[in-house]
Structure formats: structure tokens, C-alpha cells
Amino acid sequence: MRLLVVGRLSGQLATAVKMAMAHGAKVQHVERADQATEQLRRGQGADLMMVDYRIDIAALIAANDAERIFVPIVACGVDADAKEAADAIRAGAKEFIPLPPEADLIAAVLSAVADDERPMISADPAMKAVVALADQVARSDASILITGESGVGKEVMARHLHNGSKRADRAFISVNCAAIPDNLLESELFGHEKGAFTGAVARRIGKFEEADGGTLLLDEISEMDARLQAKLLRAIQERVIDRVGGSKPVPVNIRIIATSNRDLAKAVAEGTFREDLLYRLNVVNLRLPSLRERPGDIAVLCDHFVRKYAAANGVPPRPISVDARRALVGHRWPGNVRELENAMHRAVLLATGPEIDVDAIRLPDGRPLLEGGSTAPSPTASTYDAGVAGHAAQMAGAMTRSFVGQTVAEMEKTLILDTLNHCLGNRTHAATILGISIRTLRNKLNEYADEGTPIPAPQSGVAAAYGAAG
């Protein structure tokens, strides 16, 4: 993980940095916020920023946002009281680390915020076969296309490939092509020169140059505009890129990995994706099976997520009961590993007894995995689908009646606050369920707080120590 430290490196901050390095972080340091933004603009990327709470964190985030640089921030400091810690989190920091630091807290926060520990876990033969193929091709420089349903772990596989490659000690850079507007994606990928367009106040290094020597992941490649597909094809073929507004090509040495949850052959037939680009990307295809196609992975993934989120939330890990394991394996998991991970995160927070039982494992709408905590045998696909469909119809009808007469803004507010309550105030988890960024969620919550609306505070874990902040 690449860590950028912002602030005067003295005393306890230096100790925190040494602890981070002991956990594998590669550390760079600047003293001022403007230096941090400039360093990121020049392509010296970071996965996480550790910032002295006395620095204007909101202004730093705004400056980065203006450059479309999105790096999570952890605030830290000596002798900060609860209000100062809360202010730092309200300003946009994802966590606050009090100094002098504790090694366990540093490790937990780095893991939870940067989410750098995402091992490729497989026990089912169907998944083991894909992992074996990935390991076989990892050390080559061949472009790889990873396909599969949403939530199966395509980015985790991409990181696994990078970690097993000859480029493992260099940068792994990920770009979500679906999340960036078409008019900004070109600059995001290839960079721009000063004055190339309105607002280009300085040269900006793009993701291709930032990944030089390492791996570039083009996530959801199927959403890329046709014009950019042509420029991408040239970059892959010739290993040179053109910055927006630039006058000469820039050589790059990268390995390309792309992902898609769509059928790209069908997209080619429909004329929305270039056939020659598909050939360049699809030198090796890794299709990740859905979780229902690899039930043998469910139990080991559950154990992993319990350990992960128990550590992240500062609670002891509990074993999963026999009945809960039976229910977990019997569920179809339409959201795949992502849905399973969210369910186990909820279970870690909601479990009260010595074990994680069925009642603690809840679906996104709040229902237990098995209604009433039943330990009945797993339903067949047809009865499961019928039951879900019936319940969904009831829920939809109730929600429609409850929203009649409300404005869109009021409906949005209700949905956000209800989801936050369901997640016991956990901002990161609520944002995941809602499908929005943590920054967007915090901005909304700040608006509601300014209106005088009570905002649920986190009820457990590291964030709860600075609870009112969120």
C-alpha cells in the first residue's frame, strides 16, 4: 500500500509512520496540503493519506476533487479532543488515529480504510481451476480479460494477478470506466498538459503514466466511449500515449487487465465495442463463476469476512453456528461475494451471543436470512424464487404507499437514514448498500444535520470512539 503522509514529521507521527511501514506500507511525505495535491497530480500516487488534523482537510479534499484525485484520508494527531477528532471526520477523513499510536489500531485502520488485504480465497474446485489458470499466466505480460457477474471478485482477481506478476513491486492502478463521465475519462487515463482545456491549470499525469512499470486495471471496460476505445487500442499496441493537449507521445510500460460483467462479443455484434480492441484485451480470458456455481467457497469466505470485520470494528471474532452455516450455504447470493461480504459485516455487528447465529445474518432489506431464524433445509430454487418474489411484491407495495406524497429529496433522505440505522451508524457499510461513495453519503448527512435532523452515530468499532462524527 502506498501511504502519503501530510504534516510535520516529528515525534509521534514519525512513530506512526514506522508502524505503517512495518505493515508493508510504502511511505512518501510532504509537509503542506498543496504539496500533497501537487505530488498526486504529478502521478506519484497514493492509496491512503495520513494527514495531521491541524491541516485543513476539507480544503485538501476539495483541491484533490478539482483534479479528480480521490484518495481516502485518515486524520491523526496528538492531544486532539473528541470534538477535534469529530471535526476532522466531518471534514472528510474516514478515520481518526490518536497519537501516540497503538500498533493494532494502525493495522486495523490501514486494513479497513485502504482495504488492501483482499486475498484470493478459493476452496471450491470450480474456482480453484480458475485460480490455477491465473497463476499460470500471472508472470507473463499478456493482457487479460476477467469476466463474470457483478460481485464475483473481478478486481480481487486482478490484484491477485498483479501480486503474482513480475511487476508486483510496482504500482497497481485501477480505473472504473463506468464511474467517470466520458468527457473526463480521456484526461483521467492519458493525462493533460497545462491549458489543454478550461480548468487545466497545471500538467496532470494520467493513470497510464501513474501505472508505468506496473499494472493498469480497466474496470468495466465495456462502458468506454467508442472514440476512447480507438485511443486505448493505440496505447496497447504501441505502448505510447498522448496527453490531452500534448505535442509528443509518451512511452509507457504497463500490463493491461480489463474486466466486464457484460458479454463483449455481443457488444461487438451490436457495434458498441471494437472487435480489434477485444482481441487485444482478451489474450487470456478468466471467467469467474458466480457464488452459486462454487458453493464450496461460501464457508471459507464467511470465516475470512468474520475475522476481517471483527478486527476492523474492534470486536472479538465469533464462530459461525452450524445452523447459520447451513443457511449461508443454502442461500443463492444473487449479489455474489460482494453481497456475502456485506451480510457477514452486518452479522459481526449484530451478533450478541457466543456464536454468529442465523438471526444475526440479515439481507439488505433487514430480513433474517431465514425468516424467523428457521433452521429448515435450504429451499429449492423454485420455492426460493417464489418466496422472494412474493415478499418483494409485498415490500414494493408497502414502500410505494409509504412514499406517496413525498418529494424525491424526502424519499432519498428517508432511504439514507433508514439504511444508516439498519447498519448501526456504520457509514462505509451504508454507502456500500446504497451504491454511493462514502463522500456523497457524508455530504448528505452533513446537509441533514444542518437542517437539525438527528444522525445515527456508529455504535461499535474504531469509529464509535469518535462517534458523533461519521
Secondary structure, DSSP 8 states (H G I E B T S, - for coil): -EEEEES---HHHHHHHHHHHHTT-EEEEESSHHHHHHHHHTT---SEEEEETTS-HHHHHHHHHHTT----EEEEEES--HHHHHHHHHTT-SEEEEES--HHHHHHHHHHHH---------SHHHHHHHHHHHHHTTS---EEEE-STTS-HHHHHHHHHHTSTTTTS-EEEEETTTS-HHHHHHHHH-B-TTSSTT--S-B--HHHHTTTSEEEEETGGGS-HHHHHHHHHHHHHSEE--BT-SS-EE---EEEEEESS-HHHHHHHTSS-HHHHHHHTTEEEE---GGG-GGGHHHHHHHHHHHHHHHHT-----B-HHHHHHHHHS--TTHHHHHHHHHHHHHHH--SSSB-GGG-B-TTS-BSSGGG-------HHHHHHHHHHHHHHHHHHHHHHHTT--HHHHHHHHHHHHHHHTTT-HHHHHHHHTS-HHHHHHHHHHHHHTT-------SSGGGGGTT--
